[in-house]
Amino acid sequence: MDKRARPSSNPELDRRIRELINFKGGGHNQDIVADLVAQSLRLLHDVEDRGDVRVINTAVRELRYAFRLFAPYAGKRKVTIFGSARTAPESTEYRQAVEFGRKIADAGFMVITGAGPGIMQAGHEGAGVERSFGANIRLPWEQGANPVIAEDKKLITFKYFFTRKLTFIRHSDAIALFPGGFGTMDESYEALTLMQTGKSQLMPLVLVDKPGGTYWKTWDKNVREHLLRNELISPEDLGLYHVTDNVDEAVKHIARFYRNFHSTRFVRDLLVVRLKNAPTPTGLAALNEDFADIIAGEPFHVIPPTPEETDDGEHLDLNRIAFGFNRRGYGRLRQLIDVLNQY
């Protein structure tokens, strides 16, 4: 068993779980799997309602299958496209989504959509099936997958919205939203909330209007006049999204985010920022001055891969800077990434 295994209060149970894992032939993350088995056994006494246990069981099944499906493509960045299932193929928005799917795929990204018709099908048409994933949802009225992705192995059909949305966010490196209904609004606000609170990696989120359109411009005006004016969000939170009516600009906005920046990870009290090129000493001094408001502890400094990253084999070829982040100013952290991308 993994040295990180967490013992329960029942040594005999721990032994039997280890035996079960060995009987299965071992595998990845044995410590976490052992804890998952122990937690599952607790359901025998902790949760009586069969429907509640079924929710847990289905969620685990869906997530396990989704993670397995995405694993071979972990090295490819992906963009999730959201938008209305009701958008007609002859509409400007549909043609834009086709163009966006093609151009973002040509820029090296794969595309994820909800696998339905409308904007979702348009994104798949543009990217092509080889560069597409579909995350469909079973509804009371049947929503079959669109014909582009319907027969492809990279299609998943979920029962629950929450497992589906987790899969979108977990595997996305960027999000593009086209006009849509309640679902699109839900997905836009959830993505923003997760980034604003640090519950997901920061990523570019671009809102695409049709040329001269006002769908997202009106949305942005509402955010500024009601949320920002009433101090319900911070001014820097506006930097978590970008509104445009130009597909080329949307593609550039996403690609530019990864010009130098790669990813972040918390290691104890430090936020580690992984980069292609590290700042110079002069650049570090500027960061410590310009972003002093989000430093809580150690200032910005260059570091080698941490032992935790080395143990997990996480991008050891990249440069790194680290600092004590206050874990509140994620809008400012998004601005920091823009500055780092100038290096």
VEXZA-215091 format. One line per field, with one value per residue: residue number from 1; residue in one letter; x, y, z of N, C-alpha, C in turn. Coordinates in steps of 0.05 Angstrom, whole numbers, always signed. Layout:
<rs>
nr NUM, ...
rest A, ...
n.c1 X, ...
n.c2 Y, ...
n.c3 Z, ...
ca.c1 X, ...
ca.c2 Y, ...
ca.c3 Z, ...
c.c1 X, ...
c.c2 Y, ...
c.c3 Z, ...
</rs>
This chain:
<rs>
nr 1, 2, 3, 4, 5, 6, 7, 8, 9, 10, 11, 12, 13, 14, 15, 16, 17, 18, 19, 20, 21, 22, 23, 24, 25, 26, 27, 28, 29, 30, 31, 32, 33, 34, 35, 36, 37, 38, 39, 40, 41, 42, 43, 44, 45, 46, 47, 48, 49, 50, 51, 52, 53, 54, 55, 56, 57, 58, 59, 60, 61, 62, 63, 64, 65, 66, 67, 68, 69, 70, 71, 72, 73, 74, 75, 76, 77, 78, 79, 80, 81, 82, 83, 84, 85, 86, 87, 88, 89, 90, 91, 92, 93, 94, 95, 96, 97, 98, 99, 100, 101, 102, 103, 104, 105, 106, 107, 108, 109, 110, 111, 112, 113, 114, 115, 116, 117, 118, 119, 120, 121, 122, 123, 124, 125, 126, 127, 128, 129, 130, 131, 132, 133, 134, 135, 136, 137, 138, 139, 140, 141, 142, 143, 144, 145, 146, 147, 148, 149, 150, 151, 152, 153, 154, 155, 156, 157, 158, 159, 160, 161, 162, 163, 164, 165, 166, 167, 168, 169, 170, 171, 172, 173, 174, 175, 176, 177, 178, 179, 180, 181, 182, 183, 184, 185, 186, 187, 188, 189, 190, 191, 192, 193, 194, 195, 196, 197, 198, 199, 200, 201, 202, 203, 204, 205, 206, 207, 208, 209, 210, 211, 212, 213, 214, 215, 216, 217, 218, 219, 220, 221, 222, 223, 224, 225, 226, 227, 228, 229, 230, 231, 232, 233, 234, 235, 236, 237, 238, 239, 240, 241, 242, 243, 244, 245, 246, 247, 248, 249, 250, 251, 252, 253, 254, 255, 256, 257, 258, 259, 260, 261, 262, 263, 264, 265, 266, 267, 268, 269, 270, 271, 272, 273, 274, 275, 276, 277, 278, 279, 280, 281, 282, 283, 284, 285, 286, 287, 288, 289, 290, 291, 292, 293, 294, 295, 296, 297, 298, 299, 300, 301, 302, 303, 304, 305, 306, 307, 308, 309, 310, 311, 312, 313, 314, 315, 316, 317, 318, 319, 320, 321, 322, 323, 324, 325, 326, 327, 328, 329, 330, 331, 332, 333, 334, 335, 336, 337, 338, 339, 340, 341, 342, 343
rest M, D, K, R, A, R, P, S, S, N, P, E, L, D, R, R, I, R, E, L, I, N, F, K, G, G, G, H, N, Q, D, I, V, A, D, L, V, A, Q, S, L, R, L, L, H, D, V, E, D, R, G, D, V, R, V, I, N, T, A, V, R, E, L, R, Y, A, F, R, L, F, A, P, Y, A, G, K, R, K, V, T, I, F, G, S, A, R, T, A, P, E, S, T, E, Y, R, Q, A, V, E, F, G, R, K, I, A, D, A, G, F, M, V, I, T, G, A, G, P, G, I, M, Q, A, G, H, E, G, A, G, V, E, R, S, F, G, A, N, I, R, L, P, W, E, Q, G, A, N, P, V, I, A, E, D, K, K, L, I, T, F, K, Y, F, F, T, R, K, L, T, F, I, R, H, S, D, A, I, A, L, F, P, G, G, F, G, T, M, D, E, S, Y, E, A, L, T, L, M, Q, T, G, K, S, Q, L, M, P, L, V, L, V, D, K, P, G, G, T, Y, W, K, T, W, D, K, N, V, R, E, H, L, L, R, N, E, L, I, S, P, E, D, L, G, L, Y, H, V, T, D, N, V, D, E, A, V, K, H, I, A, R, F, Y, R, N, F, H, S, T, R, F, V, R, D, L, L, V, V, R, L, K, N, A, P, T, P, T, G, L, A, A, L, N, E, D, F, A, D, I, I, A, G, E, P, F, H, V, I, P, P, T, P, E, E, T, D, D, G, E, H, L, D, L, N, R, I, A, F, G, F, N, R, R, G, Y, G, R, L, R, Q, L, I, D, V, L, N, Q, Y
n.c1 +17, +7, +51, +26, -23, -83, -97, -155, -201, -204, -163, -167, -204, -176, -135, -162, -183, -135, -120, -160, -150, -99, -115, -143, -102, -74, -53, -64, -58, -68, -76, -116, -158, -166, -186, -233, -261, -268, -301, -345, -364, -382, -430, -466, -486, -492, -525, -590, -631, -646, -647, -612, -563, -559, -551, -498, -471, -481, -457, -402, -392, -401, -362, -315, -314, -313, -264, -228, -237, -218, -165, -124, -116, -93, -49, -64, -89, -155, -216, -278, -341, -398, -468, -532, -577, -616, -601, -605, -580, -574, -564, -526, -497, -490, -457, -413, -397, -381, -338, -306, -296, -265, -220, -199, -185, -147, -109, -87, -118, -165, -236, -292, -360, -430, -452, -501, -551, -551, -509, -472, -467, -448, -397, -371, -374, -339, -290, -283, -291, -247, -221, -254, -295, -353, -402, -456, -525, -575, -643, -711, -742, -718, -651, -613, -545, -510, -502, -448, -415, -439, -427, -376, -320, -307, -350, -392, -448, -485, -522, -529, -529, -490, -445, -432, -421, -378, -341, -335, -309, -265, -233, -224, -186, -199, -257, -310, -365, -425, -486, -542, -591, -622, -587, -537, -528, -525, -479, -440, -440, -427, -375, -348, -355, -327, -275, -268, -268, -227, -235, -228, -178, -151, -172, -178, -239, -284, -334, -376, -406, -451, -428, -434, -474, -512, -519, -482, -457, -499, -507, -457, -462, -503, -477, -438, -469, -501, -478, -423, -428, -457, -421, -417, -384, -313, -274, -231, -251, -278, -240, -240, -268, -280, -308, -327, -341, -317, -289, -236, -209, -228, -203, -149, -147, -153, -109, -66, -66, -37, +14, +61, +49, +34, +9, -17, -4, -19, +27, +35, +42, +52, +38, +51, +73, +76, +117, +138, +181, +219, +213, +260, +309, +297, +246, +220, +224, +191, +142, +135, +127, +83, +42, +35, -9, -34, +0, +15, +56, +113, +151, +149, +190, +240, +237, +259, +228, +181, +186, +137, +115, +154, +148, +99, +110, +100, +105, +161, +199, +190, +198, +193, +158, +144, +100, +72, +5, -54, -102, -150, -153, -167, -182, -142, -99, -109, -97, -43, -25, -31, +9, +55, +54, +77, +130
n.c2 -24, +46, +93, +138, +123, +129, +109, +76, +74, +21, -29, -82, -78, -44, -79, -119, -89, -76, -127, -138, -100, -118, -167, -151, -135, -90, -22, +46, +101, +77, +88, +127, +100, +59, +89, +107, +58, +46, +89, +78, +31, +51, +72, +32, +38, +92, +118, +110, +116, +91, +118, +161, +135, +114, +160, +174, +128, +129, +178, +168, +126, +154, +194, +165, +138, +182, +207, +166, +165, +215, +213, +193, +238, +277, +310, +347, +411, +437, +466, +486, +493, +530, +541, +556, +501, +509, +540, +556, +523, +559, +608, +666, +661, +605, +595, +624, +594, +547, +566, +584, +535, +508, +542, +545, +493, +487, +518, +485, +464, +418, +407, +411, +398, +401, +362, +363, +390, +451, +504, +469, +426, +456, +472, +422, +409, +447, +436, +382, +311, +282, +317, +328, +325, +298, +314, +291, +296, +261, +273, +286, +290, +262, +275, +265, +252, +297, +286, +290, +273, +229, +173, +168, +149, +185, +205, +218, +202, +233, +225, +262, +333, +356, +323, +324, +379, +385, +354, +383, +431, +410, +388, +428, +480, +528, +569, +581, +620, +623, +657, +637, +600, +589, +547, +561, +610, +591, +559, +597, +631, +595, +578, +627, +636, +593, +604, +655, +643, +608, +554, +528, +521, +581, +606, +626, +658, +670, +710, +706, +748, +756, +790, +858, +846, +845, +811, +789, +837, +866, +833, +840, +895, +893, +865, +903, +948, +931, +889, +905, +961, +960, +939, +884, +850, +852, +904, +882, +832, +835, +824, +769, +752, +760, +799, +795, +805, +780, +726, +712, +745, +721, +671, +686, +710, +666, +633, +668, +669, +625, +635, +643, +629, +569, +535, +530, +512, +498, +491, +474, +533, +563, +590, +561, +580, +559, +565, +579, +614, +645, +705, +759, +782, +837, +837, +805, +838, +880, +852, +841, +892, +912, +875, +872, +873, +823, +789, +747, +731, +698, +734, +742, +694, +656, +586, +517, +455, +433, +384, +358, +365, +338, +286, +274, +280, +328, +368, +379, +402, +455, +526, +560, +605, +627, +647, +674, +671, +708, +682, +703, +744, +730, +754, +792, +757, +736, +781, +783, +738, +756, +795, +762, +735, +769, +759
n.c3 +0, -10, +21, +38, +56, +93, +157, +183, +239, +248, +247, +228, +187, +153, +138, +110, +68, +42, +27, -10, -49, -66, -85, -129, -160, -150, -168, -189, -143, -92, -38, -37, -62, -25, +18, -6, -12, +42, +57, +26, +50, +98, +84, +91, +142, +151, +114, +99, +60, -2, -51, -42, -36, -86, -117, -101, -119, -175, -188, -177, -213, -262, -261, -256, -306, -341, -328, -342, -397, -414, -400, -437, -468, -438, -446, -483, -493, -480, -502, -478, -508, -499, -509, -540, -551, -587, -629, -697, -756, -800, -777, -757, -710, -707, -751, -735, -691, -715, -745, -702, -676, -715, -720, -668, -660, -700, -677, -640, -599, -569, -573, -530, -522, -503, -534, -558, -605, -645, -622, -599, -635, -678, -659, -659, -713, -734, -709, -721, -716, -696, -664, -622, -563, -531, -483, -464, -438, -404, -410, -388, -435, -493, -509, -560, -580, -624, -696, -710, -668, -649, -657, -639, -598, -560, -533, -479, -438, -390, -328, -288, -280, -248, -246, -300, -308, -274, -302, -349, -329, -302, -343, -378, -410, -426, -438, -482, -494, -528, -548, -509, -470, -405, -389, -411, -385, -332, -336, -349, -304, -264, -280, -274, -219, -196, -212, -189, -135, -129, -136, -182, -234, -260, -322, -391, -407, -454, -484, -536, -581, -638, -698, -685, -649, -587, -544, -504, -492, -469, -424, -399, -387, -349, -308, -294, -279, -238, -206, -199, -189, -141, -108, -104, -130, -143, -176, -205, -217, -264, -301, -307, -350, -421, -471, -538, -608, -648, -680, -691, -653, -606, -609, -607, -557, -523, -538, -526, -471, -456, -473, -444, -391, -355, -313, -245, -176, -109, -58, +4, +39, -5, -70, -129, -191, -256, -312, -380, -389, -340, -299, -300, -250, -244, -264, -225, -181, -197, -199, -144, -125, -156, -146, -92, -61, -61, -37, +15, +59, +36, -14, -86, -118, -153, -160, -156, -180, -132, -78, -75, -126, -155, -136, -158, -211, -241, -293, -295, -327, -332, -317, -253, -210, -143, -90, -29, -30, -20, -26, -39, -77, -134, -182, -187, -191, -240, -271, -260, -289, -341, -342, -334, -382, -417, -415
ca.c1 +0, +20, +59, +8, -49, -93, -109, -180, -201, -208, -140, -175, -217, -154, -121, -179, -184, -109, -121, -178, -135, -79, -129, -151, -78, -62, -58, -58, -70, -80, -84, -142, -178, -172, -204, -259, -274, -277, -323, -368, -374, -396, -457, -483, -499, -495, -545, -611, -647, -634, -643, -588, -540, -558, -538, -469, -461, -481, -437, -376, -390, -398, -336, -293, -314, -304, -235, -214, -239, -202, -137, -104, -113, -85, -28, -75, -107, -182, -234, -306, -359, -426, -487, -559, -583, -637, -591, -609, -556, -571, -560, -499, -483, -482, -434, -390, -387, -367, -312, -290, -287, -244, -196, -187, -173, -123, -90, -76, -136, -188, -261, -312, -386, -450, -458, -528, -553, -545, -481, -456, -461, -431, -369, -360, -370, -315, -265, -281, -295, -222, -211, -278, -307, -381, -412, -485, -541, -601, -664, -738, -746, -693, -632, -592, -521, -511, -491, -419, -401, -457, -415, -348, -314, -302, -376, -402, -475, -488, -548, -531, -516, -467, -421, -426, -408, -351, -324, -329, -290, -241, -217, -223, -165, -211, -286, -322, -394, -442, -513, -558, -613, -616, -564, -513, -525, -516, -451, -423, -437, -412, -346, -337, -355, -306, -249, -267, -264, -204, -243, -218, -156, -157, -170, -192, -267, -291, -362, -376, -430, -449, -418, -453, -494, -512, -526, -462, -453, -520, -500, -435, -473, -518, -457, -425, -488, -515, -459, -400, -436, -466, -398, -422, -360, -291, -268, -214, -266, -286, -219, -243, -281, -274, -330, -319, -358, -298, -279, -206, -201, -233, -182, -124, -149, -148, -81, -48, -65, -16, +38, +83, +37, +26, -10, -11, -10, -12, +44, +35, +34, +61, +26, +72, +65, +94, +121, +159, +204, +217, +220, +287, +308, +283, +217, +210, +221, +167, +119, +132, +116, +57, +22, +39, -35, -43, +21, +11, +78, +137, +148, +155, +217, +243, +242, +259, +205, +179, +185, +110, +112, +172, +135, +76, +119, +85, +116, +187, +216, +182, +207, +173, +160, +125, +96, +50, -19, -75, -124, -175, -152, -164, -183, -115, -82, -114, -81, -15, -19, -28, +36, +75, +54, +94, +158
ca.c2 +0, +72, +103, +160, +112, +139, +87, +81, +66, -7, -41, -106, -69, -35, -103, -132, -72, -80, -153, -135, -85, -136, -188, -138, -131, -64, -2, +74, +115, +56, +100, +141, +79, +46, +107, +106, +33, +49, +108, +64, +12, +67, +77, +11, +46, +121, +128, +90, +120, +78, +138, +176, +118, +111, +184, +171, +107, +138, +199, +156, +112, +173, +208, +146, +133, +206, +211, +146, +172, +238, +209, +191, +264, +296, +328, +366, +431, +435, +489, +479, +512, +529, +558, +545, +478, +517, +557, +544, +522, +582, +632, +677, +649, +578, +596, +633, +572, +529, +579, +583, +507, +502, +558, +539, +467, +492, +531, +464, +456, +401, +420, +397, +411, +385, +340, +365, +405, +480, +513, +446, +413, +474, +470, +397, +411, +463, +422, +355, +291, +273, +336, +335, +308, +305, +307, +293, +294, +248, +291, +273, +287, +251, +291, +248, +266, +306, +266, +291, +260, +207, +147, +170, +138, +207, +215, +209, +211, +235, +227, +285, +357, +364, +308, +334, +405, +381, +344, +406, +449, +395, +382, +452, +499, +553, +567, +600, +620, +636, +663, +613, +604, +585, +530, +577, +628, +575, +550, +621, +641, +574, +580, +651, +633, +574, +618, +677, +632, +591, +526, +516, +535, +604, +600, +647, +655, +690, +711, +713, +759, +758, +817, +879, +836, +857, +791, +789, +865, +872, +818, +855, +920, +886, +859, +928, +967, +920, +875, +921, +986, +955, +927, +855, +839, +871, +913, +863, +808, +839, +812, +740, +745, +778, +800, +802, +796, +773, +699, +713, +756, +701, +650, +698, +714, +641, +625, +686, +662, +604, +643, +637, +616, +541, +526, +536, +492, +505, +473, +485, +561, +577, +586, +556, +587, +546, +583, +572, +632, +658, +733, +767, +794, +862, +831, +796, +862, +894, +837, +845, +919, +916, +857, +870, +871, +796, +774, +741, +713, +701, +749, +727, +685, +633, +562, +492, +439, +425, +355, +348, +363, +318, +260, +270, +283, +349, +388, +385, +416, +483, +545, +565, +625, +621, +669, +670, +684, +713, +663, +719, +762, +715, +772, +803, +735, +735, +803, +774, +720, +773, +807, +741, +727, +788, +750
ca.c3 +0, -11, +47, +46, +63, +118, +171, +196, +268, +249, +234, +214, +162, +135, +128, +90, +44, +29, +14, -33, -70, -76, -101, -155, -175, -145, -188, -183, -120, -74, -12, -40, -68, +1, +33, -20, -5, +70, +58, +15, +70, +118, +74, +102, +168, +152, +95, +96, +37, -25, -72, -36, -42, -115, -127, -96, -136, -203, -192, -178, -239, -284, -260, -263, -334, -355, -324, -358, -425, -420, -392, -459, -481, -417, -456, -503, -481, -490, -499, -477, -521, -489, -524, -542, -568, -606, -650, -723, -773, -818, -762, -756, -687, -714, -769, -719, -674, -734, -750, -678, -671, -734, -715, -642, -664, -715, -659, -624, -578, -574, -566, -514, -521, -490, -552, -570, -630, -642, -619, -593, -660, -694, -650, -668, -742, -740, -699, -732, -695, -684, -644, -607, -542, -526, -456, -467, -414, -407, -401, -389, -463, -503, -524, -572, -588, -652, -713, -713, -646, -638, -659, -631, -572, -541, -525, -453, -432, -361, -316, -271, -289, -232, -255, -326, -306, -263, -323, -366, -316, -295, -366, -396, -407, -434, -443, -501, -492, -548, -537, -502, -450, -377, -385, -417, -363, -310, -341, -348, -277, -248, -286, -262, -190, -189, -215, -170, -108, -129, -136, -207, -246, -277, -351, -407, -412, -475, -490, -565, -594, -667, -705, -679, -631, -560, -523, -482, -485, -450, -400, -386, -376, -325, -288, -286, -267, -214, -188, -193, -176, -114, -94, -100, -140, -144, -203, -219, -225, -292, -318, -309, -375, -443, -490, -565, -630, -669, -675, -690, -628, -586, -611, -598, -528, -510, -543, -513, -442, -452, -487, -425, -368, -359, -293, -217, -156, -82, -43, +31, +40, -30, -96, -149, -218, -275, -335, -400, -383, -314, -299, -292, -223, -245, -267, -199, -163, -206, -190, -115, -121, -168, -136, -63, -48, -59, -24, +43, +66, +20, -39, -111, -121, -170, -145, -171, -174, -104, -74, -80, -155, -164, -130, -177, -239, -252, -310, -283, -346, -333, -297, -232, -189, -122, -70, -11, -42, +1, -32, -43, -101, -159, -204, -189, -200, -269, -282, -258, -311, -365, -340, -339, -410, -432, -415
c.c1 +17, +27, +41, -20, -58, -107, -136, -178, -204, -185, -148, -188, -195, -140, -137, -182, -158, -109, -138, -164, -113, -91, -137, -126, -64, -69, -52, -71, -83, -90, -112, -164, -185, -191, -232, -275, -285, -301, -349, -380, -390, -425, -477, -498, -506, -519, -566, -626, -633, -629, -618, -563, -537, -545, -508, -458, -459, -460, -409, -372, -385, -371, -313, -291, -304, -274, -219, -214, -220, -172, -117, -99, -104, -65, -38, -93, -134, -198, -263, -323, -387, -443, -513, -561, -603, -627, -592, -584, -552, -565, -531, -484, -474, -457, -409, -379, -372, -339, -294, -279, -264, -218, -183, -174, -147, -101, -79, -93, -156, -213, -279, -338, -405, -462, -486, -528, -545, -516, -463, -448, -443, -402, -356, -356, -345, -290, -261, -281, -269, -212, -234, -284, -336, -389, -442, -499, -567, -622, -691, -748, -719, -676, -610, -568, -523, -496, -461, -405, -415, -443, -386, -344, -310, -328, -383, -430, -479, -517, -551, -516, -490, -442, -413, -411, -381, -332, -316, -306, -264, -222, -214, -198, -175, -241, -294, -352, -407, -469, -528, -578, -604, -590, -538, -507, -514, -486, -432, -418, -422, -382, -334, -335, -332, -278, -246, -260, -241, -210, -237, -193, -166, -154, -184, -221, -276, -320, -365, -403, -428, -440, -440, -475, -491, -518, -508, -455, -474, -515, -478, -444, -488, -498, -444, -444, -500, -495, -436, -408, -445, -445, -403, -400, -338, -285, -251, -228, -275, -265, -221, -257, -274, -296, -319, -340, -342, -286, -249, -196, -206, -212, -156, -125, -143, -118, -61, -45, -43, +9, +63, +73, +30, +4, -1, -17, -2, +5, +49, +26, +41, +43, +49, +60, +85, +94, +141, +184, +199, +224, +249, +286, +293, +253, +205, +205, +196, +141, +114, +121, +88, +35, +25, +13, -45, -22, +15, +33, +102, +132, +153, +184, +218, +250, +246, +233, +204, +179, +158, +105, +130, +160, +113, +84, +105, +102, +144, +206, +211, +196, +185, +180, +139, +123, +73, +25, -40, -100, -151, -175, -148, -167, -156, -95, -85, -98, -51, -7, -15, +0, +57, +76, +68, +123, +163
c.c2 +25, +81, +125, +150, +122, +117, +95, +73, +36, -21, -66, -99, -60, -59, -116, -116, -75, -106, -152, -121, -102, -157, -177, -132, -104, -44, +26, +83, +97, +68, +113, +121, +65, +63, +107, +81, +35, +67, +94, +45, +27, +73, +56, +20, +76, +131, +106, +92, +109, +98, +154, +161, +115, +136, +182, +151, +116, +159, +187, +141, +132, +186, +189, +141, +158, +211, +191, +154, +195, +233, +207, +218, +286, +317, +349, +386, +430, +460, +479, +501, +508, +547, +543, +521, +485, +534, +543, +544, +546, +608, +641, +664, +621, +578, +606, +610, +551, +540, +578, +555, +500, +516, +551, +511, +470, +505, +510, +455, +435, +416, +401, +412, +392, +364, +342, +380, +434, +486, +489, +431, +430, +472, +444, +397, +426, +448, +396, +335, +282, +292, +345, +315, +317, +296, +312, +290, +280, +266, +276, +271, +280, +272, +273, +265, +275, +286, +267, +273, +234, +180, +147, +160, +160, +221, +202, +219, +210, +234, +253, +309, +363, +349, +317, +361, +403, +371, +366, +422, +434, +391, +405, +469, +527, +548, +589, +598, +635, +641, +637, +620, +600, +569, +545, +597, +614, +568, +574, +630, +620, +576, +604, +648, +615, +588, +640, +667, +612, +561, +513, +532, +560, +596, +622, +639, +677, +687, +722, +722, +755, +786, +838, +871, +848, +837, +793, +818, +874, +858, +832, +881, +915, +880, +885, +946, +957, +906, +892, +947, +983, +940, +898, +838, +860, +880, +894, +837, +810, +827, +782, +732, +766, +776, +809, +793, +787, +745, +698, +724, +736, +680, +662, +702, +689, +632, +642, +680, +642, +610, +636, +622, +587, +533, +535, +512, +503, +483, +485, +514, +577, +570, +584, +562, +576, +561, +571, +588, +646, +688, +737, +778, +821, +858, +822, +820, +878, +879, +841, +872, +921, +898, +852, +865, +842, +778, +771, +721, +719, +716, +731, +719, +661, +609, +538, +477, +431, +395, +343, +345, +342, +290, +254, +273, +305, +370, +397, +400, +446, +500, +550, +590, +618, +646, +661, +685, +686, +696, +678, +733, +747, +732, +785, +782, +732, +757, +796, +756, +736, +786, +786, +732, +747, +779, +730
c.c3 +0, +17, +57, +55, +91, +133, +183, +226, +271, +233, +218, +187, +143, +122, +106, +64, +28, +14, -12, -56, -82, -94, -129, -172, -171, -167, -178, -157, -100, -48, -15, -46, -42, +17, +20, -14, +24, +72, +47, +35, +92, +110, +85, +127, +168, +136, +90, +70, +12, -48, -67, -43, -72, -128, -124, -116, -165, -207, -194, -204, -262, -285, -266, -293, -349, -352, -340, -387, -432, -415, -415, -473, -461, -427, -476, -488, -495, -484, -499, -490, -510, -507, -528, -561, -590, -629, -677, -740, -792, -804, -762, -733, -692, -731, -754, -703, -691, -739, -726, -673, -689, -726, -689, -644, -680, -698, -639, -601, -587, -564, -550, -517, -507, -509, -565, -596, -625, -640, -614, -618, -678, -686, -659, -698, -749, -732, -713, -709, -681, -663, -626, -585, -539, -498, -456, -440, -420, -394, -402, -418, -475, -517, -535, -579, -617, -670, -717, -693, -638, -638, -650, -603, -551, -533, -498, -449, -402, -353, -301, -283, -274, -239, -283, -325, -294, -284, -342, -354, -311, -319, -386, -389, -416, -439, -462, -499, -514, -536, -532, -480, -422, -373, -390, -395, -338, -312, -339, -320, -259, -254, -273, -232, -182, -192, -194, -142, -107, -129, -163, -216, -261, -306, -366, -411, -430, -482, -518, -574, -624, -674, -701, -659, -603, -538, -500, -474, -464, -423, -384, -373, -350, -302, -277, -270, -241, -195, -180, -178, -147, -97, -86, -112, -139, -172, -219, -228, -254, -311, -321, -335, -395, -463, -517, -585, -654, -663, -673, -663, -605, -585, -600, -568, -513, -513, -528, -483, -436, -467, -470, -401, -374, -339, -265, -200, -129, -70, -16, +30, +15, -53, -116, -176, -238, -301, -355, -394, -357, -316, -291, -263, -223, -248, -240, -180, -171, -197, -160, -108, -131, -157, -106, -49, -45, -47, +5, +51, +48, -6, -63, -112, -139, -153, -164, -166, -145, -102, -81, -111, -167, -159, -150, -206, -254, -267, -299, -301, -346, -312, -277, -216, -168, -103, -52, -20, -20, -3, -33, -70, -127, -184, -209, -199, -231, -283, -281, -282, -337, -365, -346, -368, -428, -433, -437
</rs>
